[in-house]
Amino acid sequence: MVDDLGLVVPLGAGPVRRVVSLVPSLTEAVAASAAGLLAGVTDWCSHPADLDVPRIGGTKNPDVARVVALAPDLVIANDEENRRPDLDALRAAGLPVWVTDIRTLDQALHSLDRLLTVGCGLPRPPWLDAAEAAWASLAEVRPLPGAGRRAVVPIWRRPWMVLGHDTFAGDLLHRLGLHLPHAEDPDRPERYPAVPLPELLATRPDLVVLPDEPYRFTADDGPEAFPGIPAALVSGRHLTWYGPSLTEAPAVLAEQLARAV
């Protein structure tokens, strides 16, 4: 049995009954599928709101000893969100670790199906079918919500960083009809390039998309840096999380893009 990176996951002979999740979106995915499996989650795991399981630190600094003490049958992680030294330490302690690697919507749907059905031994959850159907329906919408607009999508400031090549969030926005100049620029191969504000403005975007995570952009923090350019404040959970939020994401993001002012 291998994870998304092709690494062997040495699961025991019995069923998976205890899972520690190091990724908020994967926590929500497991909770929506079989909440009783969760034995530990990160401090950043905020969904579902009534989640009541032990916390094991952050995504970048999990308490390895705490995770080991919880004796999970499986630890689930993500190649982008979690640090490989932490995952190696968990493996060295004898824990099986399943790492997801998600850059597109299609990868997300496939990866989640494998994680839940193969890794955790669960039946395919109905919400996964609903998410697939929601995005398939969007593909039939004409014109798309983004309608060909060129969009700059900051994910941080001080320094300014934006969505670039090969990102899950960028793929979702592309499906909504937006064009991201920093994702299409062959001279900028980075996934999340740091770009000074004057250079961002020089791309002459039609729209700036400001999610509320990882940096919490708000109406008072972000739009003022792009005078004269419509700004869309969007849900970071619906833009960057791969899990049950994908069922709502097309409608939520389309409405938020439409409200750009």
C-alpha positions as CSV (number, residue, x, y, z in Angstrom):
1,M,0.0,0.0,0.0
2,V,1.5,3.4,-1.0
3,D,0.6,7.0,-0.5
4,D,0.5,9.8,-3.0
5,L,4.3,10.1,-3.0
6,G,4.7,6.4,-3.8
7,L,6.0,5.7,-0.3
8,V,5.0,2.4,1.4
9,V,2.5,2.8,4.2
10,P,3.0,-0.2,6.6
11,L,-0.5,-0.6,8.0
12,G,-1.2,-3.3,10.4
13,A,-3.3,-6.4,9.7
14,G,-6.3,-5.1,11.6
15,P,-8.7,-2.3,10.6
16,V,-7.7,1.4,11.1
17,R,-9.5,2.6,14.2
18,R,-7.3,5.5,15.3
19,V,-6.2,8.3,13.0
20,V,-4.1,11.4,13.8
21,S,-4.5,14.1,11.2
22,L,-1.9,16.8,10.6
23,V,-4.0,18.7,8.1
24,P,-7.2,20.7,8.8
25,S,-8.9,19.8,5.5
26,L,-8.1,16.1,6.0
27,T,-9.4,16.3,9.5
28,E,-12.7,17.6,8.2
29,A,-12.7,14.9,5.5
30,V,-12.3,12.1,8.1
31,A,-14.7,13.7,10.5
32,A,-17.4,13.9,7.8
33,S,-16.8,10.3,6.8
34,A,-16.2,8.5,10.2
35,A,-15.7,11.0,13.0
36,G,-14.9,8.2,15.5
37,L,-11.6,7.5,13.8
38,L,-10.0,10.8,14.9
39,A,-7.6,10.3,17.8
40,G,-5.7,13.6,17.4
41,V,-5.7,16.7,15.3
42,T,-3.7,19.9,15.0
43,D,-4.4,23.2,16.8
44,W,-5.5,24.6,13.4
45,C,-8.2,22.0,12.8
46,S,-11.3,24.1,13.1
47,H,-13.9,22.0,11.3
48,P,-16.3,20.6,12.3
49,A,-16.9,23.2,14.9
50,D,-17.7,20.7,17.6
51,L,-14.6,18.6,17.1
52,D,-13.4,17.4,20.5
53,V,-10.2,15.3,20.3
54,P,-6.7,15.8,21.6
55,R,-4.6,18.5,20.0
56,I,-1.0,17.8,18.9
57,G,0.4,21.2,17.9
58,G,0.6,22.9,14.6
59,T,0.9,21.6,11.1
60,K,4.6,22.8,10.9
61,N,5.5,21.9,14.5
62,P,3.5,18.9,15.7
63,D,4.5,17.4,19.0
64,V,5.9,14.1,17.8
65,A,6.0,12.5,21.2
66,R,2.4,13.5,21.8
67,V,1.4,11.9,18.5
68,V,3.3,8.7,19.3
69,A,1.6,8.6,22.8
70,L,-1.8,8.6,21.1
71,A,-0.9,5.3,19.4
72,P,-2.6,5.9,16.1
73,D,-3.1,3.2,13.5
74,L,-2.4,5.8,10.8
75,V,-1.1,9.4,10.6
76,I,-2.3,11.4,7.6
77,A,-0.4,14.4,6.3
78,N,0.2,16.6,3.2
79,D,3.4,17.1,1.3
80,E,2.9,20.9,1.2
81,E,1.5,21.6,4.6
82,N,3.7,19.3,6.7
83,R,7.5,19.2,7.1
84,R,9.3,16.0,6.0
85,P,11.6,15.9,9.1
86,D,8.5,15.6,11.3
87,L,7.0,12.9,9.1
88,D,10.3,11.0,9.1
89,A,10.4,11.2,12.9
90,L,6.9,9.7,13.1
91,R,7.9,6.9,10.8
92,A,11.1,6.3,12.8
93,A,8.9,5.9,15.9
94,G,7.1,3.1,14.1
95,L,3.9,4.9,13.0
96,P,2.5,4.5,9.4
97,V,2.2,7.8,7.7
98,W,0.1,8.5,4.6
99,V,1.1,11.7,2.7
100,T,-1.2,13.3,0.2
101,D,0.1,15.4,-2.7
102,I,-2.6,17.6,-4.2
103,R,-2.1,20.2,-6.9
104,T,-5.5,20.1,-8.8
105,L,-9.1,19.4,-8.2
106,D,-8.9,16.0,-10.0
107,Q,-6.0,15.0,-7.8
108,A,-7.9,16.0,-4.7
109,L,-10.9,13.9,-5.6
110,H,-8.7,10.9,-6.4
111,S,-6.4,11.3,-3.4
112,L,-9.3,11.7,-1.0
113,D,-11.0,8.6,-2.3
114,R,-7.8,6.5,-1.9
115,L,-7.0,7.9,1.5
116,L,-10.5,7.2,2.9
117,T,-11.3,3.9,1.1
118,V,-7.9,2.3,0.8
119,G,-6.0,3.9,3.7
120,C,-8.8,4.1,6.3
121,G,-10.9,1.2,5.0
122,L,-14.1,3.2,4.8
123,P,-16.8,3.1,2.1
124,R,-16.7,6.0,-0.3
125,P,-18.5,8.9,1.5
126,P,-21.5,10.5,-0.2
127,W,-20.0,14.0,0.2
128,L,-17.2,13.0,-2.2
129,D,-19.7,12.2,-4.9
130,A,-21.5,15.5,-4.1
131,A,-18.3,17.4,-4.5
132,E,-17.5,15.8,-7.8
133,A,-21.0,16.6,-9.1
134,A,-20.8,20.2,-7.9
135,W,-17.7,20.9,-9.9
136,A,-18.9,18.9,-12.9
137,S,-22.0,21.1,-13.0
138,L,-19.9,24.2,-12.9
139,A,-18.1,23.0,-16.1
140,E,-21.5,23.3,-17.9
141,V,-22.0,27.0,-16.8
142,R,-21.4,29.6,-19.5
143,P,-20.2,32.1,-19.0
144,L,-18.1,31.0,-16.1
145,P,-18.1,33.2,-13.0
146,G,-14.6,34.6,-13.7
147,A,-15.5,35.4,-17.3
148,G,-11.9,35.6,-18.5
149,R,-10.7,38.2,-15.9
150,R,-7.0,38.5,-15.1
151,A,-6.6,38.1,-11.4
152,V,-3.8,38.6,-8.9
153,V,-4.3,36.3,-5.8
154,P,-2.2,37.3,-2.8
155,I,-1.8,34.7,-0.1
156,W,0.5,36.8,2.1
157,R,1.7,40.4,2.6
158,R,5.0,41.7,4.2
159,P,6.2,40.3,1.8
160,W,3.5,40.1,-0.8
161,M,3.2,36.5,-2.1
162,V,0.7,35.3,-4.7
163,L,-0.6,32.1,-6.3
164,G,1.8,30.9,-9.0
165,H,2.2,27.6,-10.9
166,D,0.8,24.3,-10.0
167,T,-1.4,25.1,-7.0
168,F,-4.7,23.6,-5.9
169,A,-6.3,27.0,-5.3
170,G,-5.1,28.2,-8.7
171,D,-6.8,25.3,-10.4
172,L,-10.1,26.0,-8.7
173,L,-9.9,29.7,-9.8
174,H,-9.1,28.6,-13.3
175,R,-12.2,26.4,-13.4
176,L,-14.1,29.5,-12.3
177,G,-12.9,31.3,-15.4
178,L,-10.0,33.4,-14.0
179,H,-6.6,33.8,-15.5
180,L,-3.7,34.1,-13.1
181,P,-0.7,35.9,-14.7
182,H,1.8,34.5,-12.2
183,A,0.6,31.0,-12.8
184,E,0.9,31.4,-16.6
185,D,4.3,33.2,-16.6
186,P,7.1,30.8,-17.8
187,D,9.7,33.1,-16.3
188,R,8.2,32.6,-12.8
189,P,8.1,28.8,-12.1
190,E,7.5,29.2,-8.3
191,R,4.3,28.0,-6.8
192,Y,4.0,30.9,-4.4
193,P,6.3,33.6,-5.7
194,A,7.2,36.7,-3.6
195,V,6.4,39.7,-5.9
196,P,6.8,43.3,-4.8
197,L,3.5,45.3,-4.9
198,P,4.6,47.6,-7.8
199,E,5.2,44.5,-10.0
200,L,1.7,43.1,-9.0
201,L,0.1,46.4,-10.1
202,A,2.2,46.4,-13.3
203,T,0.4,43.2,-14.5
204,R,-2.8,45.4,-14.8
205,P,-5.1,42.8,-13.2
206,D,-8.9,43.1,-13.7
207,L,-9.4,41.7,-10.2
208,V,-7.6,41.0,-7.0
209,V,-8.7,38.0,-5.1
210,L,-8.1,38.1,-1.3
211,P,-8.7,35.0,0.7
212,D,-9.0,35.0,4.5
213,E,-6.2,32.4,4.9
214,P,-3.4,31.7,5.2
215,Y,-3.2,35.5,5.6
216,R,-6.4,36.9,6.9
217,F,-7.2,39.6,4.3
218,T,-10.2,41.8,5.2
219,A,-12.1,44.8,3.8
220,D,-9.7,47.0,5.8
221,D,-6.5,45.0,5.1
222,G,-5.7,44.3,1.5
223,P,-8.0,46.1,-0.9
224,E,-6.4,49.5,-0.2
225,A,-3.1,48.3,-1.7
226,F,-4.8,47.9,-5.1
227,P,-6.6,51.2,-5.7
228,G,-9.1,51.2,-8.6
229,I,-9.0,47.4,-8.9
230,P,-12.1,45.4,-7.9
231,A,-11.3,43.2,-4.9
232,A,-13.1,40.0,-4.1
233,L,-12.8,38.8,-0.5
234,V,-13.2,35.0,-0.6
235,S,-13.3,32.1,1.8
236,G,-9.9,30.6,2.2
237,R,-11.5,27.3,3.4
238,H,-13.4,27.0,0.2
239,L,-10.5,28.1,-2.0
240,T,-7.7,26.0,-0.4
241,W,-9.2,23.1,1.5
242,Y,-9.8,19.7,-0.1
243,G,-12.6,17.9,1.7
244,P,-16.3,18.4,2.3
245,S,-16.0,22.1,1.6
246,L,-15.6,21.2,-2.0
247,T,-19.3,20.5,-2.2
248,E,-20.1,24.2,-1.5
249,A,-17.0,25.8,-3.0
250,P,-18.2,26.4,-6.6
251,A,-21.3,28.3,-5.4
252,V,-19.6,30.1,-2.5
253,L,-16.6,31.3,-4.6
254,A,-18.7,32.2,-7.6
255,E,-20.9,34.4,-5.3
256,Q,-17.9,36.0,-3.7
257,L,-16.3,36.8,-7.0
258,A,-19.5,38.3,-8.3
259,R,-19.5,40.7,-5.2
260,A,-16.1,42.1,-6.0
261,V,-16.0,45.8,-5.5
